[in-house]
Amino acid sequence: MRSLLLFVALGAVVPVARAAEPPKGPNVLFIVADDLNCDLGCYGHKAVKSPNVDRLAATGVRFDRAYVQYTVCNPSRTSFLTGLRPTTTRVMDNATHFRKTLPDAVTLPELFRKNGYEVIGLGKVFHRGLSPDDTKKEMDDPKSFDRVFYGKTTAAGNKGAGRNLTGGALPWCRWLAAEGADSEQADGQLADEAVKVLGEKRDKPLFLAVGFYRPHDPFQSPKEYFELYDNGTFELPKTPDGYKPPYPLSLGGGAFKDAFNAFTDKERREFLHAYYAGVSFMDAQVGRLLDALDKNKLAENTIVVFIGDHGYELGVRNWWNKNTLFERSCRTPLIVRVPGAKGNGKATAALAEFVDLYPTLAELCHLKDTPKQLEGASFRTLLDDPGRKHKEAALTVIKRGSVMGRSIRTERYRYTEWDEGKKGAELYDHAEDAGEFVNLAGDKKFEAIRAELSARIKTTESGAKR
Ligand SMILES: [Ca+2]
């Protein structure tokens, strides 16, 4: 039908691009965890149990400075799946579908399809509704996948012990240590389905995207993952005495702030407990995928990418959410295992942006017809040589109300402007202040650095690829 339409429209037969023989791969297993920060064993966290992601990190390249382009689900996912910055996609909330703003974008999975791959999407790859039980499909992108499966937590899986930590003021802020096995939860079903897919015989290479819903709220996981932790041992978040948060956290009131301000240490410990149980539950599912790769002898010909869609603040500045421009929201895990890469088993401190994922995977898989307007730069060479540099800066933006915030991370500094500085600016020196508590933006000694970083925001946003 498409050939016929082209014939009618153009008056000539336009050959449909087909490879003479099907491409041989490599396969890609692309795993996304929702709202996952770097509190993982392999990133040095002492309490969190993540043996399977750790196992992947031990056999792949762990990125220690990888930054998302937006710290909310839909804008971040849209960005790394289209290879475009949020200011280009114009998707800066959870309600706008990128096909409205960029109808002709070729997404990363779509490009794999066009290159002869079988492309399967399980769970939350593009943004979906707010919970795994939300069956609305309108946020997904049918052009991107040959097959999709979302999973749905069963009635039995929704039973258990738990409570809302805000007395119901924030409906999402609740935990449940659920009865029943992993497969009663949507994420367990996603792993079941992925294991099935990896066991299937196919004559095409496979791009399998698996988007786990945890550790995103509601903080619900089978109770065995809660039982991995004694929350009395958790280190509680620390904010220095007398600290005054910058814009927009400096604004008074709001349902989130009011609820978080009412937390006692009991709620704080429960929040950490429930979030980390979700990390371990998600981690166990990742383990099942890695085992299935090994069992089906696919590991040697499969690139594995593991990411969060953005980080998560766990109580520092008394903020228990994402949607900030601090390090813990902007930075998220990125682990890439390419069979045979010389960097496997090592970590890289090179700055990388999630917008780089698209051109990297396109290069690694020798894809044809990669869109010319991609805004990232391939980091393929880092995978063999993790000690090299990749780019000068990573840019993350968010919109709070009508105010745009832009934050640039260089090797040493983070610099943030709200409404181009009119609503405030923040400069943090990570060599001295990893927690980003001492704002140097008004300090005369840092005037030149601030000016340089302000200019860097503009050049990065307007297309400087490195
Ligand atoms: Ca998210």
Boltz pocket constraint, residues with backbone or C-beta under 6 A from the ligand:
constraints:
  - pocket:
      binder: B
      contacts: [[A, 33], [A, 34], [A, 35], [A, 72], [A, 73], [A, 216], [A, 309], [A, 310]]
      max_distance: 6.0
